[in-house]
Amino acid sequence: MHYELPIGAFIASFIVLIPLPWHWRARNVPTLSLIAWLFISNMIYAIDAVIWAGNIDVVAEVWCDIATKLQVGSTMGLPTCCLCLCIHLERIASVRQVRTTPEQKRRRMIFDLLMCWGLPCITMALHYVVQGHRFDIVEDLGCRAAIYVSIASIFLVWLPPIVVVILTLGFASAALYHFFRRRLTFARHLQAASSLTPSRYFRLMAMALAQMMWATIVTAADMAFTLRPGLRPWISWANVHSDFGRVGVFPTAFIPAQTLLVSYLIWWTVPLSALLFAAFFAFGEDAKREYSACWHAVVRVVKRVLRRPSTPAPVAVDLPTLPTDLKPRSQCDSEFDPSETETTDAESQYDHRKGTFDIPLAPASETTFGSPSSTKHWSV
């Protein structure tokens, strides 16, 4: 089992998500779409490498139907994302746009969504024209899209991404031309036209150019490798789709060594594309600020948990109990006899003739004051 295949694809899937937070705050549709396509492609490769590790069993057929279509769409999705990014950078670098209104931002967002997701969907739909059978399964690599190699497949599958790559290089060259033309005032113009900094602008430009050069090499190599046996004749639609439900299986023991080596190299181009993208954003100033903010947030949470006082255990309190020999109020009232009550001290101190009480001003304890208690008469 090739353990490096799923491990490498899973690592690439999560590394590409590192720049996601600050691009999400910037609402950069091309960059977010590029992250999404790279994440989807690497996750498909990782799951396929786990399911078909050392076997060619025809399982998860619905998964393969969806995964192979997304693989075809990613061949168009990655170049179109870089094209929209370079169009945006060229517009910023030129003098055609000084301020961006909310309406212009909305139109640009709709255009980016149609380009980054609409064109790949069209490519996935057109792939059915040259899809000779359902899909193929390669041992250790998983399911792969089936393509009837003909003139039609060249124009529908391989040529459109190359055209998008050429357009991307053209817009990137125009953006660099605008920079060299007004390089002295470029930073001030960039600040007025967008929220990008010069470092982020050139990082996006370098990433788009590197991705396009890498995509051109990979697409040309894949096309040359696939077309090496030659083109098949396009007779009719019925002839191409005559055995559409078939699933081709390819064990590694029956694949020529050179063909198997090229297949592995082409497979690794997808994780390397994710690493190439992350390399331009994982070590920039924005990334360092995000790492610092995340670290301080973790430290604050840990300190808050450590400083939290522990909850004391409940203390048992002995409450006084009521006497059990109490009688009801009615019974007490019925047993009350005024003749049997004793005269209290206050009643003994009441002078009926004067109508006054003799109340001491101080307690009669000699141990406290050491003198006889004085009294004062209070009238009632």
Buried (B, 14 or more C-beta within 10 A) or exposed (E): EBEEBBEBBBBBBEBBBBBBBBBEEBEBBBBBBBBBBBBBBBBBBBBBBBBBBEBBEBEBEEBBEEBBBBBBBBBBBBBBBBBBBBBBBBBBBBEEBEEBEEEEEEEBEEBBBEBBBEBBBEBBEBBEBBBBBBBBBBBBBBBBBBBBBBEBBBEBBBEBBBEBBEBBBBBBEBBBEBBEEEEEEBEEBBEEBBEBBEEBBBBBBEBBBBBBEBBBEBBEBBBEBBBEEEEBEBEEEEEBBEEEEEBBBBEBEEBEEEEBEBBBEBBBBBBBBBBBBBEBBBEBEBBEEBEEEEEEEEEEEEEEEEEEEEEEEEEEEEEEEEEEEEEEEEEEEEEEEEEEEEEEEEEEEBEEEEEBBBEEEEEEEEEEEEEEEEEEEEEE
